[in-house]
Amino acid sequence: MDAVQAICDGLDEEKITALAARLLALLPYPFTADDTAAGYRHELSVLQAEFSLTQVLDAAPATSRNEPPSSDLTHQNHDH
């Protein structure tokens, strides 16, 4: 966990922007020349960030891969 936290702590606006630019460069550009001329472009926002539970990093799994997930874990992660 400490290594993951250290990576996250090392992220700043410049590093996140550079990573996003590299990832977006792999995708087809969605805007036409007219769109770009009208000012449409990719823009990063913290409001676009998505966060999830990190239970997978907390401990080894309690069941084998061949067993279905417990209904308890499924219930915990289900949006109500």
C-alpha atoms as one frame of an Amber mdcrd trajectory, in Angstrom:
protein
   0.000   0.000   0.000   2.839   2.414   0.794   4.225   2.088  -2.750   0.834
   2.870  -4.299   0.398   5.855  -1.977   3.879   7.116  -2.881   2.990   6.980
  -6.590  -0.260   8.857  -5.962   1.502  11.441  -3.797   3.965  12.054  -6.637
   1.240  12.963  -9.121   0.765  16.631  -9.923  -1.083  18.593 -12.592   1.817
  18.406 -15.055   2.233  14.622 -14.741  -1.500  13.957 -15.001  -1.807  16.226
 -18.044   1.146  14.501 -19.743  -0.330  11.051 -19.066  -3.741  12.109 -20.388
  -2.129  13.565 -23.529  -0.273  10.287 -24.181  -3.458   8.250 -23.696  -5.605
  10.585 -25.814  -3.006  10.391 -28.608  -3.811   6.673 -28.894  -7.480   7.390
 -29.613  -9.007   8.743 -32.830  -9.425  12.514 -32.645 -13.186  13.041 -32.211
 -13.385  16.638 -33.425 -13.651  17.872 -36.992 -11.686  20.895 -38.218 -14.862
  22.964 -37.787 -15.231  21.698 -34.199 -11.639  22.661 -33.419 -12.093  26.087
 -35.051 -15.189  26.581 -32.883 -13.073  25.954 -29.776 -13.979  22.356 -28.985
 -11.050  20.389 -27.560 -10.120  17.942 -24.840  -9.921  19.572 -21.456  -9.004
  17.868 -18.213 -10.992  18.485 -15.084 -10.801  17.052 -11.602 -14.569  16.637
 -11.908 -13.865  13.895 -14.450 -11.847  11.837 -11.964 -13.261   8.484 -10.948
 -12.410   6.722  -7.717 -13.117   3.177  -6.621 -12.693   0.941  -3.634  -9.212
  -0.520  -3.252 -10.162  -3.633  -1.330  -8.114  -5.675  -3.773  -4.973  -4.018
  -2.386  -5.886  -4.509   1.272  -5.481  -8.278   1.683  -5.245 -11.577  -0.140
  -8.576 -12.866  -1.469 -10.513 -15.089   0.921 -11.790 -17.386  -1.858 -10.214
 -19.059  -4.837 -10.732 -17.751  -8.370 -12.992 -20.718  -9.120 -15.552 -19.721
  -6.533 -18.183 -17.054  -7.260 -17.823 -13.807  -5.309 -19.615 -13.808  -2.001
 -22.990 -12.129  -1.919 -21.654 -10.018   0.945 -18.938  -8.436  -1.227 -21.356
  -8.036  -4.135 -23.821  -6.281  -1.852 -21.131  -3.926  -0.489 -20.196  -2.778
  -3.998 -23.710  -2.492  -5.415 -25.090   1.034  -5.883 -28.277   1.417  -3.895
